[in-house]
Amino acid sequence: MELSDANLQTLTEYLKKTLDPDPAIRRPAEKFLESVEGSQNYPLLLLTLLEKSQENVIKVCASVTFKNYIKRNWRIVGILVEDEPNKICESDRIAIKANIVPLMLSSPEQIQKQLSDAISIIGREDFPQKWPDLLTEMVNRFQSGDFHVINGVLRTAHSLFKRYRHEFKSNELWTEIKLVLDAFALPLTNLFKATIELCSTHANDASALKVLFSSLILIAKLFYSLNFQDLPEFFEDNMETWMTNFHSLLTLDNKLLQTDDEEEAGLLELLKSQICDNAALYAQKYDEEFQPYLPRFVTAIWNLLVTTGQEVKYDLLVSNAIQFLASVCERPHYKHLFEDQNTLTSICEKVIVPNMEFRAADEEAFEDNSEEYIRRDLEGSDIDTRRRAACDLVRGLCKFFEGPVTGIFSGYVNSMLQEYAKNPSVNWKHKDAAIYLVTSLASKAQTQKHGITQANELVNLTEFFVNHIQPDLKSANVNEFPVLKADGIKYIMIFRNQVPKEQLLVSIPLLINHLQAESIVVHTYAAHALERLFTMRGTNNTTLITAAEMAPFVEVLLTNLFKALTLPGSSENEYIMKAIMRSFSLLQESIIPYIPSVITQLTQKLLAVSKNPSKPHFNHYMFESICLSIRITCKANPDAVGSFEEALFMVFTEILQNDVQEFIPYVFQVMSLLLEMHKNEIPTSYMALFPHLLQPVLWERTGNIPPLVRLLQAYLERGANTIASAAADKIPGLLGVFQKLIASKANDHQGFYLLNSIIEHMPPESVAQYRKQIFILLFQRLQNSKTTKFIKSFLVFINLYCIKYGALALQEIFDSIQPKMFGMVLEKIIIPEIQKVSGQVEKKICAVGITKILTECPPMMDTEYTKLWTPLLQALIGLFELPEDDTIPDEEHFIDIEDTPGYQTAFSQLAFAGKKEHDPVGQMVNNPRIHLAQSLHKLSTACPGRVPSMLSTSLNAEALQYLQGYLQAASVTLL
């Protein structure tokens, strides 16, 4: 694409169309942009547009499109996967890096943010090696004095350096950080001091202060990133400058910076919360160096907590301030600051209890924004909520002062519960706070999988449960006091390992009942609690709660779960769907009587959500539930598979026709499961679909590859004869898929899965004409890029071929490609590499295949190949007896399929559609060692004297000893 006005005009028109709400206009435009993004100059056209376009909407759209383009394509994966082309040519890369920083700095803020993100994506790959002048270019801009420019630089530096907070330590990382510190630490410190001075100069100018405080926030964030890995010498030497100024900013209160908004945090709050974070970092990691400053920070932060209001805008600040105290009180040598009983009482009374209260804002979220409330409360993404921070502070204090703290809080809990008892309908929030307090006091260690794993011995959890939690859940009205109901359910969920099993069994009908509650939070928690209880393990690794114990509740459980999906706000509730899946898994055959109604409801739901899939977890559990229905029913009655196909195929056809990308990999997995259930031939409905599965477009998406390969394997297992007779013209297409997969380092193993099924199941004559070409393709790939994974798959394939067609056929096909090729493969691949094969079935295939080469291949006994006979036997005994060789050469760092760039639907394996491991050798050979002994005996009978003499001359003593053991076990001798 040339940088011409005509192309700019075309691009403008297509960008406009991508904003159109009508999918008929929007989708083709998106497809067009996707089709041209590999063209040279495309990114430069976008940058020209966002610089020169007269329309702001086009500028913004171009900047977002450019950022996403960089996100998808900048990273070069081509070194690893040759089917992922490098879409950005070198000249475009150079031009982008030369122009993007000045362009970003001269753009308005909205566009600046997008370009800043793009710079950090490029920086993650290219900085410092391939973009050495980035830092100098940025630091030089600090001199400009223009804070719009300075903030642009700071924002970019922040997005570039914030990864230092979560990268693993490595020499490469430390070298990069040192390089950054050498260039950046001094200018940043000077900028910090200059900005502080400007703040006092402009103390009465609100608009100037806003810009300056935005800079200070970014500077404070950069301080955190640069100090995270280790304490840099520069910052240690300049600690006085930074800490004194941080401390004075913490105590600063400028009326001009206060906002009227109760929800949104203002600049002052954001800056103070970042400073609390910075102080906590130093208190935790560099406590010795920070010690002189600590007491004044504790005092300042304590005053901050006592004087800050309950409004939502202060939440981040308060939670960071409490987290600071929590991190300090856990350190042994700050313990003295908290020892006094009055201090503890004061912290409990003034900081912890007020921040555990359920505020109006929480109530509003509970009722009107339940999804966000659940995410924060259940999934622990409430890191910045006051309650979570207060809870962490309780845990921190309990580390050294468990007795006194439990004593102080027990008093609070009792008085709160008494207040509630006086007038429940008015004082219910007191009970809510009491339950929260008990929870935070009792829980010392917690995991998502097991709930609380360590509890405070001083709190009687079962007694509290029976006296204060159960009565709420037993009340007839499931819609009364919804917050307390949710608290009670959450209590069961959290302390499920501490409360005795009989109490859990009493709770189950109560939880099932609460699936009918109108409150989204309550019925979601009920579903989640049931799902967690059903996964608990009892003795001997069975589920704690058994299907027999659930028998009386099966009908009401299933009815209420499916009814809950019809409640307003929960039509795609992932917790409910996960509970449905887990119920099926626990109840097994007791769900069979309900399957007709269940599968109808699941297919209706599938049809509805396939129109616009938006909840990936919900969709995943829905498909898992469908798989479970099929498995459980067909295990009891294999003929039922037909009724499932009737129910599902209509929806599946629609999903495939409408190309619902998110669902196609799932559909293929469910179809594989159904097809594998068939005992005889393939039904015609499947054969009609077969040609469509070979269309190249389906194989372009990485997420489709594993399920599609499995589906084709199911076709081959069940209907190889049908394919050979009725669809022989499709065999080249099938081999075309194999050829495409084998060329890719990421998917070559999938190509081998397919090839192995073709060799194992197709009638020999149907693939005879293609066999030689298959081997030639494999040898070409071996020459071009030989990887450990490819070698392992290749070894399994040639041994499977040998088992299927005989050792002589294997030798003949190799030598027909090139004379003496068979010997080269034995010498260069099989003998040195066989130790790398992993997996029981794979090892068995290789053992049986090599045994055939040794004992059923005449050329091995009387041609120049004979010299390889003993080394091959030695390698086979090694496969049996030596540990697996799992070394991988340095240059091979496999990328996962998930790592390939772009926004393609990743493949999600359905656990309940799992395929049983298939052993192609099966009963033919049970013990490969004994099979080897018997085969050698047979060979020695055919040519007496030859085998013992070959063994005695060149097999090493250890291997010979093992072989004697095999011969004894098989009760045979060598003649």
Secondary structure as UniProt FT lines:
FT   HELIX           5..17
FT   TURN            18..19
FT   HELIX           23..36
FT   TURN            37..38
FT   TURN            40..41
FT   HELIX           42..52
FT   HELIX           56..73
FT   TURN            78..80
FT   TURN            82..83
FT   HELIX           90..106
FT   HELIX           109..126
FT   TURN            127..130
FT   TURN            132..133
FT   HELIX           134..140
FT   HELIX           141..144
FT   HELIX           147..161
FT   HELIX           162..165
FT   HELIX           171..201
FT   TURN            202..204
FT   HELIX           206..228
FT   HELIX           233..237
FT   HELIX           239..250
FT   HELIX           255..257
FT   HELIX           267..285
FT   HELIX           287..290
FT   HELIX           291..293
FT   HELIX           294..307
FT   HELIX           312..314
FT   HELIX           315..329
FT   HELIX           332..338
FT   HELIX           341..347
FT   HELIX           348..352
FT   HELIX           353..356
FT   HELIX           360..368
FT   HELIX           370..378
FT   TURN            383..384
FT   HELIX           386..422
FT   HELIX           424..442
FT   STRAND          443..447
FT   TURN            448..450
FT   STRAND          451..455
FT   TURN            457..458
FT   HELIX           461..464
FT   HELIX           465..469
FT   HELIX           470..474
FT   TURN            478..479
FT   HELIX           482..494
FT   TURN            495..498
FT   HELIX           501..514
FT   TURN            515..516
FT   HELIX           520..535
FT   HELIX           539..541
FT   HELIX           547..550
FT   HELIX           551..553
FT   HELIX           554..564
FT   TURN            565..566
FT   TURN            568..569
FT   TURN            571..572
FT   HELIX           574..587
FT   HELIX           588..594
FT   HELIX           595..610
FT   HELIX           616..636
FT   HELIX           638..640
FT   HELIX           641..657
FT   TURN            658..659
FT   TURN            661..663
FT   HELIX           664..677
FT   HELIX           684..693
FT   HELIX           696..699
FT   HELIX           702..704
FT   HELIX           705..726
FT   HELIX           728..730
FT   HELIX           731..742
FT   TURN            745..747
FT   HELIX           748..761
FT   HELIX           764..767
FT   HELIX           768..770
FT   HELIX           771..784
FT   HELIX           788..805
FT   HELIX           807..817
FT   TURN            819..820
FT   HELIX           821..825
FT   HELIX           826..830
FT   HELIX           831..833
FT   HELIX           834..836
FT   HELIX           840..855
FT   HELIX           859..862
FT   HELIX           864..868
FT   HELIX           869..881
FT   TURN            890..891
FT   HELIX           897..899
FT   HELIX           911..913
FT   HELIX           922..924
FT   HELIX           928..942
FT   TURN            944..945
FT   HELIX           946..954
FT   HELIX           957..969
FT   TURN            970..971
//
